[in-house]
Amino acid sequence: MVEEDQESLLYGAVFGNNEKPVHVSCRVGNVESEGLIMVMPCSEGGLSRSVTVMLAEEEVAELNKDEAIMELEPVMVLAGCEMEH
């Protein structure tokens, strides 16, 4: 486990004038299984994380009903499916 004061290698990159990246993204294509979950460090550092979840459409609907997840007040960005409110 990464300690709180250690910086992620993703955000440890340095560009001209010692500037660090504001955002780092990764892409995984052709997911042919039941889904994919990626947990990545955030630019805020510490224990903050960005979670990307690729699921079947019917699984996304169930995710919205999970009380433990909804208590974390996630920001959900949906692409590729239509959700009823």
Secondary structure, DSSP 4 states (H G I P E B T S, - for coil): ---TTSPPTTT---BGGGBPPS----------SSEEEEEEE-TT-TT-EEEEEEE-HHHHHHHTT-HHHHTT-------SS----
